[in-house]
Amino acid sequence: MEETRTKISETVEKIVRSRTCGCKDLYAAVVLQNTATQYVAGTPRKLSRMVKAKIDEKWSSEKIYSDDETEEVITAYEGTDVELEVNALAPQDRAFLFGQRYEKGYLVKTSNDMAPEVAIGWRERKLNGKYEFKWLFVGKFAEGISDEANTKEGKLSPTTKSIKGSFYERSLDNQYEISVDESNLIDEYTDAKTALANWFSAVQEYPDSVENAGDGTEDGSGDGTEGNTGDGTTEQQ
């Protein structure tokens, strides 16, 4: 299989590969429209501090045979499983991600709660000090949350929270993820460089896709909750 190369000059080519050694800056935006003609996401909001991210793309393949040999292999994208370990979740976060009700200081959960479609973005640190920036376009955290609390045994034992979601391709163009690895950017990639400067201000788009996708004028927090970020309060993490 031929390797894709990043050209850094007319005469020199180089591919930068660096191991991942960290993750941070978890953002989410409500998907306001996800149709065959338009994709619109609200303004992203910062969520909890990231501890660990496990992203599993699922593909299936099936061989078709003829003349006693493999004629073709058909592959299909089946979705992306996301498991995020975070330091903590405020009740506003739970309402935002899981469709639960947060009013007057109470978080109310019902069996009828429906998680909204969201996009999530974050960045991963490389050993060379650069970052890879990512957005998953649409999915739901419909599998709830894993909570754990331990008794104090002589010293504090802080716990984390784990949330699981299922992400999939958007209806507009079947895209499901976009990313930029700044280790491999060259001078002519001006659009990508500009996107990095504002990566978390909006769900990012490949330039050719922009005319059919929108930012959304809402703040992405249309969950009926109180105390969302952007209301003049200080968010502590």
N, C-alpha and C positions, 0 to 999 in steps of 0.2 A: 504494500500500500504506500503510495507516494506521500511524503511528508509535506504539510503546509508550512511555508517559510515566511518569516517576516523580513521584508527588505529594509535595511537601515541606510543604504546608499545605493548608487547605481552599480557598484562593483562588489559590495559586501552584503552577505545575507546572514542573519542570525536569528535563532529561535531561543527565547529565554524561558527556561523551566526552573521553577523554584517551589520547594515544598510549602504546603500550607502549615502555618504555625499559630493561627489565631482567628477569631471571628468577633465582630462587634457591630454596633449600630443597627439594631433590628427595627425596621419600620413596617407599617402596614397601612393600606388604604382600602376603603370600601369600593368595590366594583359597582358602579352605578348603572352601567349598561354593558351587556355582554350578548350581542346579537350578531347575526350574519352580516349586518351592514355597519355596525358601530361598536366600538369598545371605549368606555369612558370610566376612568377611575377618579375617586376623590383625592383630596390633598393628603399625602401620607402623614401619619403621626408616629412619633417615636414610642416604642414599647419598652419592655424590660431590658435589662442588661443580659447579653447572651453568655451562656456558659458552654454550650455545645450545640451543634447543628448536624443532624443526620439527614441527608437528602438521597433518596433512592429512586432513580428513574426506572420505570418498569416497561420493558419491551417484550413482545412475544414474537416468535418466528415459526413459520410452517413451511416445510419443504413440499414442493410439488414434483412428482416423478413422471417421467415418460421415457420410452425407449430404454428402460432398465437403468436410468441415471437421473440425477437431480436436474430437473428442467429449470426450476426457479425457487428462490427462497423469498417468501412474503413476510415482511416484518410490519409490526404495528405498535404504535405508542399507546400504552395503557394507562399512563398517569405517573405522577411523581408523589411518593410518600414522603412526608415531612415530619420529622420529630425534633422539636426544639426544647432544649433545657435552658431555663432562664432563672435569674436570681429570685424573682418574685412576681406576682401578678396582683395589681390593685383591683378592687371590684369594678372600676371603670373599664379596665382592660378586659375583664371577663365578660362584661356586657357587650363590649365592642366586638370581641372575637366569637363569642358563643351565642349571641342573640338573647342573653338573659336580661332581666329588668333590674335597673339600679335607680331607685328613687328615694329621696328623703333619708339617705344614709343606709337604706336596706338593699341588699342584693337578693332578689327573688328568682329561684329557679323552678321551672315547670317542665313537665314531660312534653309540652308543646313548643319549647324553645327551638328556634331554627337558626343555625349559624349563618351569617351572611357570606356572600362571596367576597373575598378579599384578595388583594395582591400583597406580596411580602418582598421586602428588599433588605439586603445586608451587605457587608464587605468582609472579605477574608484576607488576613495578613499573610504575606509570603516571607520566607527566610531572607530574601534580599531587601526587605523593608517596603516593598511595593504592596499594593492591594489589588484584589480582584473584586469588582463590584457586581452585584446580581439583583435581578428582579424575577420573581415568578408571577405570571400575569393574573392567574385566577385559580381559586381553590377555596376550600372550607375547612375550618377546624371543628369538624362535627363529631370528633371522637372524645371531646371533653378534655379533662385535665387529670394528671396523676398528682395527688397530694400526699405528703408524708410528713409526720411530725414525731419527733423523738423526745423522750423524757430527758431532763438534764442529769447527766452522770458525772458530776464533779467539774465538768467544763461544758461550755456551750457547744452544741452540735448543730450549726445552721443547716437547713435543708434547702433544696431547690424545687422548682416546679417543672413538670414536663407536659408539653401539649403536642398533640398529633393531628396532622391535617392531611387531606388528599387534594392535590392540585392537578390540573388538567389543561388541555389546550383551550384557548379562547375561540369563540365561534366565528369571529371576524376572519381570521386567516390561518387558524390552527397553530399559531405560535404559542409556546408555553413558557419560554424563558428567554431572557436577554442578559448578557453579561459583557463586561469589559475588563480585560486584564491589563493594567497599566504598565506591566513589565514589557509588554510587546507593542506598545504604541510608538509610532514613528511620526515625524513632523506632518506628513500629509493627512494623518487621521484626525483632522480638525474637529469633525463632528463628535467623535468619541471623547476627545479631550474636553470639549465644551460640556458634554454630558456629565463627565466626572465632577466638574465643578459644582453641578447642581443635582447630583444623582438622587438625593433623597427629598428634593423639593417636589418631585412629581414622579409617577411611574414612567420610566424611560422607554423610548421607542426608537427602533431603527429608522433613520431619516425617511425612507420610502414609505413607512407605515403611518406617518404622522397625520396625513390628511384624512384618514379614516378612523383615527383614534383621538380621544380628547382627554384633557386633564380633569374636567369636571370643575365646577365652580364651588362645590360644597367642600367642607373640610374633611370629608371622609368619616365623620363621627356620627352619622345619622342613626344612632342607636337608642335615642331616647334617654341617655344617661345624663347625670349631673356631673360637674367637676371634670369634664374632659379637658385635655391640654388645649391651650389657646384661649382659655377663659380668664386669663390674668392671674391664675394661681401658679405656685411654684411646684413643679413635679420633682419628687425626690425618688432616687433609685439607689 
